[in-house]
Amino acid sequence: LNAQRRKRIDTTGIQQGIALIDGLDVEVDLRPIDLSAIHQLATRYRLTVYDALYLDLAAREGVGLATHDDDLKRGAKAKNVTII
């Protein structure tokens, strides 16, 4: 929505993105979260809690993380998470 508001993507691009995401094999992680650890990640790397949750999940699962955010990249490097 931010990209659409900033005119970086149009309706067609949004529909293509939704179709791409709908085609992914997505799993939901229902394991308990250590909120203190998430807060520490967010504070240490200047992340939103939302981004810190993704970083934590990627680190726990041993999977890569797709981002262009410099702070999240720095946190991923520190946690040995591959940036896609």
CNS distance restraints for C-alpha pairs under 8 A (distance, minus, plus):
assign (resid   1 and name CA) (resid   5 and name CA) 6.08 0.50 0.50
assign (resid   2 and name CA) (resid   6 and name CA) 6.12 0.50 0.50
assign (resid   3 and name CA) (resid   7 and name CA) 6.08 0.50 0.50
assign (resid   3 and name CA) (resid   8 and name CA) 4.96 0.50 0.50
assign (resid   3 and name CA) (resid   9 and name CA) 5.73 0.50 0.50
assign (resid   4 and name CA) (resid   8 and name CA) 5.76 0.50 0.50
assign (resid   4 and name CA) (resid   9 and name CA) 5.00 0.50 0.50
assign (resid   4 and name CA) (resid  10 and name CA) 6.18 0.50 0.50
assign (resid   4 and name CA) (resid  11 and name CA) 7.94 0.50 0.50
assign (resid   9 and name CA) (resid  13 and name CA) 5.76 0.50 0.50
assign (resid   9 and name CA) (resid  14 and name CA) 6.82 0.50 0.50
assign (resid  10 and name CA) (resid  14 and name CA) 6.33 0.50 0.50
assign (resid  11 and name CA) (resid  15 and name CA) 6.19 0.50 0.50
assign (resid  12 and name CA) (resid  16 and name CA) 6.18 0.50 0.50
assign (resid  13 and name CA) (resid  17 and name CA) 6.12 0.50 0.50
assign (resid  14 and name CA) (resid  18 and name CA) 6.15 0.50 0.50
assign (resid  15 and name CA) (resid  19 and name CA) 6.16 0.50 0.50
assign (resid  16 and name CA) (resid  20 and name CA) 6.17 0.50 0.50
assign (resid  17 and name CA) (resid  21 and name CA) 6.20 0.50 0.50
assign (resid  18 and name CA) (resid  22 and name CA) 5.98 0.50 0.50
assign (resid  19 and name CA) (resid  23 and name CA) 6.30 0.50 0.50
assign (resid  20 and name CA) (resid  24 and name CA) 6.84 0.50 0.50
assign (resid  33 and name CA) (resid  38 and name CA) 7.98 0.50 0.50
assign (resid  34 and name CA) (resid  38 and name CA) 6.41 0.50 0.50
assign (resid  35 and name CA) (resid  39 and name CA) 6.03 0.50 0.50
assign (resid  36 and name CA) (resid  40 and name CA) 6.21 0.50 0.50
assign (resid  37 and name CA) (resid  41 and name CA) 6.21 0.50 0.50
assign (resid  38 and name CA) (resid  42 and name CA) 6.15 0.50 0.50
assign (resid  38 and name CA) (resid  49 and name CA) 6.81 0.50 0.50
assign (resid  38 and name CA) (resid  52 and name CA) 5.79 0.50 0.50
assign (resid  38 and name CA) (resid  53 and name CA) 6.27 0.50 0.50
assign (resid  38 and name CA) (resid  56 and name CA) 7.13 0.50 0.50
assign (resid  39 and name CA) (resid  43 and name CA) 6.05 0.50 0.50
assign (resid  39 and name CA) (resid  49 and name CA) 6.86 0.50 0.50
assign (resid  39 and name CA) (resid  52 and name CA) 7.70 0.50 0.50
assign (resid  40 and name CA) (resid  44 and name CA) 5.86 0.50 0.50
assign (resid  41 and name CA) (resid  45 and name CA) 6.04 0.50 0.50
assign (resid  41 and name CA) (resid  46 and name CA) 7.91 0.50 0.50
assign (resid  41 and name CA) (resid  47 and name CA) 7.30 0.50 0.50
assign (resid  41 and name CA) (resid  52 and name CA) 5.83 0.50 0.50
assign (resid  41 and name CA) (resid  75 and name CA) 7.63 0.50 0.50
assign (resid  42 and name CA) (resid  46 and name CA) 5.41 0.50 0.50
assign (resid  42 and name CA) (resid  47 and name CA) 4.35 0.50 0.50
assign (resid  42 and name CA) (resid  48 and name CA) 5.83 0.50 0.50
assign (resid  42 and name CA) (resid  49 and name CA) 5.72 0.50 0.50
assign (resid  42 and name CA) (resid  51 and name CA) 7.63 0.50 0.50
assign (resid  42 and name CA) (resid  52 and name CA) 5.30 0.50 0.50
assign (resid  43 and name CA) (resid  47 and name CA) 6.62 0.50 0.50
assign (resid  45 and name CA) (resid  71 and name CA) 5.83 0.50 0.50
assign (resid  45 and name CA) (resid  72 and name CA) 7.01 0.50 0.50
assign (resid  45 and name CA) (resid  74 and name CA) 7.04 0.50 0.50
assign (resid  45 and name CA) (resid  75 and name CA) 5.63 0.50 0.50
assign (resid  46 and name CA) (resid  71 and name CA) 6.33 0.50 0.50
assign (resid  47 and name CA) (resid  51 and name CA) 5.89 0.50 0.50
assign (resid  47 and name CA) (resid  52 and name CA) 5.98 0.50 0.50
assign (resid  47 and name CA) (resid  71 and name CA) 6.54 0.50 0.50
assign (resid  47 and name CA) (resid  72 and name CA) 6.60 0.50 0.50
assign (resid  48 and name CA) (resid  52 and name CA) 6.22 0.50 0.50
assign (resid  49 and name CA) (resid  53 and name CA) 6.11 0.50 0.50
assign (resid  50 and name CA) (resid  54 and name CA) 6.59 0.50 0.50
assign (resid  51 and name CA) (resid  55 and name CA) 6.19 0.50 0.50
assign (resid  51 and name CA) (resid  72 and name CA) 7.06 0.50 0.50
assign (resid  52 and name CA) (resid  56 and name CA) 6.05 0.50 0.50
assign (resid  52 and name CA) (resid  72 and name CA) 7.92 0.50 0.50
assign (resid  53 and name CA) (resid  57 and name CA) 6.14 0.50 0.50
assign (resid  54 and name CA) (resid  58 and name CA) 6.09 0.50 0.50
assign (resid  54 and name CA) (resid  65 and name CA) 7.92 0.50 0.50
assign (resid  55 and name CA) (resid  59 and name CA) 6.14 0.50 0.50
assign (resid  55 and name CA) (resid  65 and name CA) 7.36 0.50 0.50
assign (resid  55 and name CA) (resid  72 and name CA) 7.55 0.50 0.50
assign (resid  55 and name CA) (resid  75 and name CA) 7.52 0.50 0.50
assign (resid  55 and name CA) (resid  76 and name CA) 6.50 0.50 0.50
assign (resid  55 and name CA) (resid  81 and name CA) 7.85 0.50 0.50
assign (resid  56 and name CA) (resid  60 and name CA) 6.14 0.50 0.50
assign (resid  57 and name CA) (resid  61 and name CA) 6.01 0.50 0.50
assign (resid  58 and name CA) (resid  62 and name CA) 5.74 0.50 0.50
assign (resid  58 and name CA) (resid  63 and name CA) 5.13 0.50 0.50
assign (resid  58 and name CA) (resid  64 and name CA) 6.24 0.50 0.50
assign (resid  58 and name CA) (resid  65 and name CA) 6.38 0.50 0.50
assign (resid  58 and name CA) (resid  81 and name CA) 6.75 0.50 0.50
assign (resid  59 and name CA) (resid  63 and name CA) 6.76 0.50 0.50
assign (resid  59 and name CA) (resid  79 and name CA) 6.53 0.50 0.50
assign (resid  59 and name CA) (resid  80 and name CA) 7.33 0.50 0.50
assign (resid  59 and name CA) (resid  81 and name CA) 5.86 0.50 0.50
assign (resid  62 and name CA) (resid  81 and name CA) 7.10 0.50 0.50
assign (resid  63 and name CA) (resid  81 and name CA) 6.91 0.50 0.50
assign (resid  63 and name CA) (resid  82 and name CA) 7.10 0.50 0.50
assign (resid  64 and name CA) (resid  81 and name CA) 5.80 0.50 0.50
assign (resid  64 and name CA) (resid  82 and name CA) 4.53 0.50 0.50
assign (resid  64 and name CA) (resid  83 and name CA) 5.55 0.50 0.50
assign (resid  64 and name CA) (resid  84 and name CA) 5.93 0.50 0.50
assign (resid  65 and name CA) (resid  76 and name CA) 7.78 0.50 0.50
assign (resid  65 and name CA) (resid  81 and name CA) 6.91 0.50 0.50
assign (resid  65 and name CA) (resid  82 and name CA) 6.21 0.50 0.50
assign (resid  65 and name CA) (resid  83 and name CA) 5.01 0.50 0.50
assign (resid  65 and name CA) (resid  84 and name CA) 5.62 0.50 0.50
assign (resid  66 and name CA) (resid  83 and name CA) 5.74 0.50 0.50
assign (resid  66 and name CA) (resid  84 and name CA) 4.66 0.50 0.50
assign (resid  67 and name CA) (resid  72 and name CA) 7.23 0.50 0.50
assign (resid  67 and name CA) (resid  73 and name CA) 7.08 0.50 0.50
assign (resid  67 and name CA) (resid  83 and name CA) 6.93 0.50 0.50
assign (resid  67 and name CA) (resid  84 and name CA) 7.10 0.50 0.50
assign (resid  68 and name CA) (resid  72 and name CA) 7.97 0.50 0.50
assign (resid  68 and name CA) (resid  73 and name CA) 7.35 0.50 0.50
assign (resid  69 and name CA) (resid  73 and name CA) 6.13 0.50 0.50
assign (resid  70 and name CA) (resid  74 and name CA) 6.20 0.50 0.50
assign (resid  71 and name CA) (resid  75 and name CA) 6.30 0.50 0.50
assign (resid  72 and name CA) (resid  76 and name CA) 6.02 0.50 0.50
assign (resid  73 and name CA) (resid  77 and name CA) 6.13 0.50 0.50
assign (resid  73 and name CA) (resid  83 and name CA) 6.83 0.50 0.50
assign (resid  74 and name CA) (resid  78 and name CA) 6.35 0.50 0.50
assign (resid  75 and name CA) (resid  79 and name CA) 6.23 0.50 0.50
assign (resid  76 and name CA) (resid  80 and name CA) 5.96 0.50 0.50
assign (resid  76 and name CA) (resid  81 and name CA) 4.72 0.50 0.50
assign (resid  76 and name CA) (resid  82 and name CA) 6.81 0.50 0.50
assign (resid  76 and name CA) (resid  83 and name CA) 7.10 0.50 0.50
assign (resid  77 and name CA) (resid  81 and name CA) 5.81 0.50 0.50
assign (resid  77 and name CA) (resid  82 and name CA) 7.13 0.50 0.50
assign (resid  77 and name CA) (resid  83 and name CA) 7.98 0.50 0.50
